[in-house]
């Protein structure tokens, strides 16, 4: 028999009853039941219950061991007594009666519970990450990550892609975030940069004629820590030659969609995955309907524009009108079947909006008992004189609601005709409410997007049974930097502008769209990509508009620019975030929960003690001196 094990801790079944087996693993739990000792023995494959009865020679030895010690046991497989089977464990029908046991490595008292959940803070968990990783949830997510990457690799190979590794030490380039710099010992005063993405290298591989490239690429960005962003991360990096945007979409829908299908039941209940082809939304459409460029399509609520309604002469809500006159807009979100909810529901949303910096969240409700009626019906009642004023003599064949059907603090400021238009534009039905945001376009979009999410949460409308994908296309090529007033790239500077050189020469830069796209799943951006700018003349003009002259272009991108002089194929690609996809599949909102080893939110590795100070000799070798500035003088207490 093998020195350490004949089976792993997840392998034994009732069919193994009577066998003598050997298992090795960690003591997850120990329970003393009146002289009979039960041990849950754990390894990466599962858990097996082991028993040391009161007559065993090993009892005195084993009962001295602590949980999380590593042991090897040998014993006989027996069926559990009637009524004691554990249906939650694959090994739950059997237990192993220990005959001999050996302590391989003892454990100190652990700083937090591993077999049971507790409220240990993140700093302690990260300091003892090797223990934290033994927990079932962490262990499961790290294994999911491994299995996902294996699936993606297999699917990329099946699509005819080749895997290449690109350099880690490279040159700094403007990718939208700060670089991590590495000083060069051999070239004093000069620095390498860790790649924010292997963008230039993968494009150079296309120039080299490899046609279909991918890698699971490490990327580094010196940005502030967030729950969904880390300093270092991995992405499925992809590039293809002689393709159009649709080719990227169809290829990656098979790879990523297939992978999601494979692991869609990871949490136990299988979830639906959007079937190819995934829907497309233009960037403008996404910002209008959802208030952001990464919409969660599981949320059924949609934003609409009602600015023209509030501009009407028969609308007297001046709080909105004054903003509209200053260039503002009014966005509206229909909330179905909330008209009969208590006033507190609306007050809480108002309070939430004020907490977000808005003056509030205006609303109008349509009574649940309201019935649409024709103009003729109401005129026959002889009670709606104002209807005759608004509609008589007009070509109106639709239906509307009586004025007393509308409630809410804004309703009284709108004429019946304006209210009817609001019902039509907002697609309201009896029992619905419609909420309003009024501000400058960008701020109104952002606030309406937040309100859409908040209303959905409060109403419990989010469909959690699906992974919903879409492509966001036609991103703006440029944007205005609010701080400097200068034009800058809005996304990837290497994307081909729609309209090519003609658009760059003759169009307003802020109106130019790029062959740039993102993939979104459940409200997370999981991919960004584009059709690349492979022509030097177009690249030079594109960068000039963003303030980079020829000299800067050659200095920053000389290698790629030079390569394009020698025949570059039309090409494009994308990069899917490995970590974001693990987060989504595992339903885990924090990226630090899907990595084996990771730094905290302040980018400190408390387990390894980094970042750390460099020794004088190390600084001397790198020709560096540390200047932290003058210490601040504290005021006398």
N, C-alpha and C positions, 0 to 999 in steps of 0.2 A: 504494500500500500504506500502511496505517496507520503512524503514526510509531513506535509501540512494539510492536505485535504484530498478526499476522494470525490467530494461534491462541493458546490458552492452553497451559500446559505439560502438560496432561493430555489434550489433544484429538487429537493426531496418531496415525494408524493406518497399517497397511500399504497401505491404499487411497490414502494421500496420497503414496506413493512418486513421486519425480521433481519434486514441487512445490518452488518457492522460497518459503520461509516466514520470518516474523519472530516471534521470541519474546523476552519480557522476564521477568526474575525474579531470584532470588537464587542465587548459586553455592553449592550444597549440598556438593559434593565436587569435588575436582580430582585427577586421577591421571595421572602422566606415565609412559607406556609406551614408553620408548626413543625419545623425540622426538615421539611422538604423544600429544597432550593430550586427555584425556577429562574433560568437565564434566557433572555432574548439575545441570541447571537446574531450580529449583523455584519454583512459585507456589502459590497457595491451591488450585488445581485438580489439581495433580499434578507429576510429574517427567518431564523429557525428557533423554535422554543426547545431548550435543553433542560433536562431534569437531573438533579442530584438528590437521590432519596436519602432518608435518614440512616440507612444501613451502608451507604457507600463509603469506601475508604477515602474518597476524594473530598468529602464534605468539609472537613475542618480546613483543608487547604484552600478550597474554592471560596468559602465564605469570607475569607480575608481579602479577597481581591476587590478592587474598586471598579465602578462602571467606567467604560472607555479604555480599560486594559485590553491588550491583544492576547488572545489565548488560542490554543489548539486543543480540541477535545476528540475523544474517540468513544463511540458508544453504539447502542442498538436502537434502530428505528422501531417505534411502537405506535399503534393507532391511539389517538387520544380517547379518553373515556367518554362515554355517551353524554352529550350535552355540553362538552367543553371545547368542541371544535371552534376554530376562529375563521369564519367565512371571509374576513377581510384580508387574510393572508393566503397566498397560493400554497404555502406549506402548512396551512392551518388545520389539516386533518391528522397530522402526525406530530410527534415530539421525539427527541433523541435522549435516551437514558445514558448518562455519562458513566463510562467505566474508568477512563483515565483522562486527566487534564493537565495541560502544561501552560505555564505563564510565559508568553513570549516577550511581553513588554508591559510593565505596570504603568498605571496612570496616576498623576497627582489629582487632587480634588479639582474638578473642572470649574472654570469661572462662571459658567452659565449652563442651564439645562440644555441637553442636546436631544434626548429622546422625547421630551415634552416641550411644548411652546412656552415661552416666557416673554417678559417685556424688556429683555436686555437691549440697551442702546446700541446704535450703529457703531460708535467708536470702539466699544468693547468687542463687538462681533468682528469688526475689521482687524483689530489687533490680534485676535485669535481666529483668523479666517480659516486656518486649517481645521479647527474644531467646528466652526460655523458650516463649513462645507460638508461635514458629516450629517447634518440635519437633512431630513427626508426632502423638504422642499428645495433647498439649495442643491442637493445632490441631483434631484430630478431635473432641475432647470439646466444645470451644467451638462448633463447627459443629453438633454434635448438639443442643446446647442451643437454638440458633437454630431448627433444624428442628423440634424438639419444640414450642417455643412457637408456631410457625406452625401446626403441626398442631392444637394445643389451641384456638387462636383459631378456626380454620376449623370445628372440630367444635362449639364453643360457638355460633358464628353459625348453624350448621345446626340447632341445637336451639332457635333463637329467642331467644337471649340478646343483650343490647346491652352494649357495652363503655363504661364510664365511668371517668374518673380522679377520685380523691378527694384531698383536701388532704394535703400533707406536713407543713406546720406546723400543729399542732393542740393540743389540750389534753391534759394528763396524765390517765391513767386506770389503775385497777388491773387489768392484764391478766395478771398472774402473773410479770412480770419488771420490771427497772428500766428507766425511760425514759431516752432521751437528751434532754437539755434544751438549748434554744437561747435565750439571753438576748435580750430585746427592747430595741432601742435607743429606740424611741418610747414604751415603757411601762416606765420604770425600775423595777427590782426584780421584774419579772414575766418569765415564761419560757414559750416554746412547748415542746411535746414532739414529737419525731418519732414517727410512729405505730408501735406494736407490731403493729398490724393495723388495717385500715380498718373495724373492726367496727361502730361507731356509724353511720358514714356510709352503709354499705351497708344497714343497717336503716332509716335515714332515707329512702333511695331507695325502699324498699318502701312506706313510709308515703306517699311522693310518688306512688305508683301505677305505677312502672315495671315491676313484676312479675318481670322476669328480668334480673339484672345479673351482669356479671363484669368483672374486670380482671386483668392481670398486675401485681400490686401489690407495691411495695417496702415492706419492713417492717424495723423497727429495734429491737433489744433489747440493753440493756447487760448482757450476761451474760458469764461467763468463757468463753474460747475452748475449743472442743473440735473434734475431727476432723469431727463431723457437725453442728456448729452454728457460725454466724457472727454477727457483730454486725449485719450487714445482709443480707437475703435477699429472695427473690421468691417469691410464691405465686400460684397460680390461685385468685383469690378469687371466690366464687359466692354469690348469694342469690336466693331464689325466694319468691313469694307464693302463698297459698292451696294449700299443699302439706302432705303428711305426710312422715314420715321415709322411707318407701318410695319416694316420688317423687325425693328427693335421690339415693337409692341407684341407682335404675334409670337416672336421667339421667347420673350421673357414671361408672357402669360402662360406658356407651356411649362417653363422651368419653375417659376415661382408659384404659379397657381397649382401645379402638380405637387410641389413640395407642401403647400398649405393643405391640400387634399390629404396628403399622406399623414400629416400630423394633426389634422383637425379635431381628432378625438383625444388629444393628449391629456386634457383635464377630465376625461371620463365620458362626456357627452359630445357626440359628433356635431360639429357646426357646419353649416352650409358655406361654401366658397363661391364667390362670383364666377360664373362660367364665362369663358372667352367667347367673343371679344369683350373686353372690359369697356364700360362706357367712357366717353371722352367729354370733358368740360373745358371750355376755354378759360384762361385765367380771368378774363373780364366777367364771364358768366359765374365762375366760382365765387368771385369777390361780391358779385351782386346777390346771388341766391343764398350764399352761406357765410359771407362776411370774412372769409379767409381762403387761402389757397391750399388748405389741407382739410377739406370738409369730411366730417363723419357722416356717411350716407345712411348709417343705421338710424340716424335721427331724421324723422319724417318732416320736420318743420322746414319751411322755405321762406326766405326773405324776399320782399317785393318792394318796388319803388312807388311811393305815393306822393312824391313831391308836387306833381301837377295838381293833385286834388287840393292840397293845402295852400296852393297859390291862388285858388279861385276867389273871386270877389265875394261869394256868398259863404266863405269860411272866415271866421273872425278870430281864430286862435292866434293871437299876435306873438305868443312866445315862439311859435314855429315860424311865423311869417318873417319876423325880424332876422332870424338865422338864415332863412331861404334867400332873403334880399342881400345878405352878405356872402352868398355863394354856397350856402348849405343845402342839404338834401334831407328828405324824410324817408326812412326805411320802416317797413312794417313786417311783423311776424304774426301769422295766424296761429292761434292756439285752439285746437278743436275741443269742443265740449267742456268748456270751463265756465260758461256763463253763470251757472248756478252755484259755483264755489263760493265759500264765505269771503267776506271783504278782507279777512286776514291773508288769504292767498295772494291777493293783489298788493296788499300793503307790504308783505315780505319781499315781493319782487321789486317794489319801489325802493325799499330800504337797501336791498342788494345793489340796485343800480346806483344809488347815491354813494355806496361804498366803493363802487368802481369809478367814481369821479363824474358821473352823469347827474343832471339835475333830478332825474327820476325816470320812470318808465310809464309814459302815458298809455291809456288803453280805452277801448270801447268794447262793450259786450253786446251780443245779440241774444235776446231772451230765448230760452229753450222752447217756449210755447209759440214763438213767432211763426207766422205762416205767410209765405210770399203771396202777394195778391197783385192783380193787375191794376193799372191806373184807373181803368173804367170802374172796377169794383169799388175802389176807394172814393171816386167821385160820386158814385151813386149814394154813398153814405151821407153825403152833404156835410161831412165833418172835417175834411182835409182841404180847406180853401187854398193852402199853400201849394198843394199839388197842381191845382189848376194854373197857378202862377208859373210853376217850373216846367210843366209838361204839355199843357194844352197847345196845340198847333205844331208840336214836334213829332217827328217820326219815331215814336217809342212803342215797341211791341213787346217789351220784356215785362218783368215783374219786380216788385220791390216790397219792402216791409213798412209797416206803419211806424211813425216817428216814436211812438211810445214803446216800441220794441227795443230801442237802443238805450243803453245805460253807460255809465262811466263818466269820469270828470271832463272828458273832452267832447263828448257827444253833443252837448248843448251849443258848441261853437260851430257845428257843421250843419248846413242846410240838408233837407231831406234828399235833394238830388245828389249832393256830395256824399252823403251816407250811402246812398244807393250805389254810387260809383265805387266807393270803398268796398262794399260787399262784392261787387263784380271783380275788381282788381285783386282783392285778397282772397277770392273764392270762398267767402264765408258762408256758413250754414247756421241754422238756428242752434243756439247753445254755444256758439263759438265766441272767442274774444280775439281782438287784434291789438297788438302792442306796438308802440312807436318809439323810434329813436331819431333825433334831429341834431345834426352837427355838420361840420365840413365833411366832404365825401369820405376821406380816408378814416377819420375818426368815427363817422357814422357806421361805416362798414365793420370796423373792429368791434364797436360796442354792440351792434346788431348781431354780429357773430357770437359774441359772448352771451347775449340775451337768448339767442336761439338755443344754445347749449344749456343755459340755466333753466329755461322754461321746460325744455325736454326732460331734464333731471327731475324737476319738481313734479312733473306730471307722470314720470315713470314710463316715457314713451320709447326709450332706447331699446332697439332689438338686439339683444345680446346673444342671439343664436346664430349669428352670421359673421363671416369675414367679408366685408364689402370693399371691393377694389374699384378704383377709377384712375384714369389718366388726366392730369391737368396739362393742357397744351397752350401754345401761343403766348408764352410769357413775354412781357416787355423786354426789349433788348437793353434799354437804359432806364435809369430813374434819376430823380433829382435828389442830391444829398442835402437834407434839410439843414445840416450844420454849416456847410460850406457854400451851398447854392450852386455847386458844380454838378455837371452830368457825370454819372458813374454807371458801371455795369450793374444791372439789377440782379443778375444771376451768374451763370458761367461765362467768362469772357471769351471762351473758345467756341461758342455756338455760332452757327451761320445765321446772319440776319435774313429774315424773309424779304425777298426782293433784291438781295445781293448788293452789289456796289451801287446800283442805281438808287436803291432806297437810302443808302448811306449818304449819297451825294445830294439827293433832292428832297428828302423827307425830314420832317421834324423828328429829331432823335427820340423824343419821348413817345412818338406814335409808332415807332418801328417795333415789330414783333420779331421774336427769335424762334428758330427751330429748336425750342427748349421745352422740356417736359418733365413733370414729376409724376411718380406713382404714389397714390395715397391709399392706405388701408385703415379703416376704423378711426379716422381722424389723425393718423400719423403719416408724415411723409416718410415713406420707406425707400424711395428711389428718386434720384435726380439724373437727368441725362440730356442729350441733345445731338443734333446733326452738326458736325464740326465745321468750322471755317478752315478749309484746306487750301485756300488761295492766298498767297502773300499779299497781293494788292488789296484784297478785301480786309485781311487782317490788319494791315497797316492803317487803313482808313478807320476801321472799327475802333482800334485802340487810340487813334488820334482824337476821335470824338470824346473819348473818356479821359483825355488829357495826357496820354502817353505818346511822346514823340518817337520818331524812328530810332533815336539813340537809346532810349529807355527800352523800346521793344527788342532791339538787338541785344541789349545787355541782359534783360530778364528772360527772353525767349529765343536767344540766338540759335540754340541748337535746333529747335523745332522750325524756326523761320528759315534757317539754312536748308534744312531737309526738304521743306516744301518747294524749294527752287529746283528740285531734281525729280519731280513727278510724284504728287501725292494723290492717292485715290480719294474719291468722295467717301466719307466714313462717318460713323456715329456710334454712340453707345450709351451706357448708363452705369450706375452703381447702386445696388440695393444694400441697405444697412443690415448686416447680420444681426446686430444687437437689437435693433428695433423690431425685427421680425420675431426674434425669440420673445421679446417683451409681449408682443401681441398674442402669440400662440400660448404663452404661459399666463396670460392675463395678469401681468406684473407691471405696474406703472413706473418702477424704478430700475434704471439700467444697471445699477450696482448689484441688483439681485439676480442678474443673468450672467455674470462673469465669475470665473473662479477666483481671480485675484484682482483687486481693484482698489483705487484710492478713495478717500472720503470726498465730501463736497468741497473741501478746501484744497483738494489735490495733494493730500498727504497720505503716504503709505505708512500707517502706524505699526504694521507688522514688520516691515523691512527698514523703517526709519528713514524714509526719503520724503522730500529732498533733504540732503544733508550738506554740511559745510565741506568744502574742499581743503585739503592740506596745503601748507605753504609750498611744498614741492610740486604738487599738482598744478597749482596756479602758476608757479614759475615755469614749468614745462609748457604751459599753454600761453605764456607771455601775458598773463592777466593780473590785474590788481582789483581788489574789491573796494568800492567806494559806496557806502551806504548813506552818505550824507551826514550832516551834523545831527546829533541826537536832539530831539525836542526837549526843551527845558520845561519841566513840570512846575505848575504854579504851586506856591507854598500853601499848605493846608491851613 
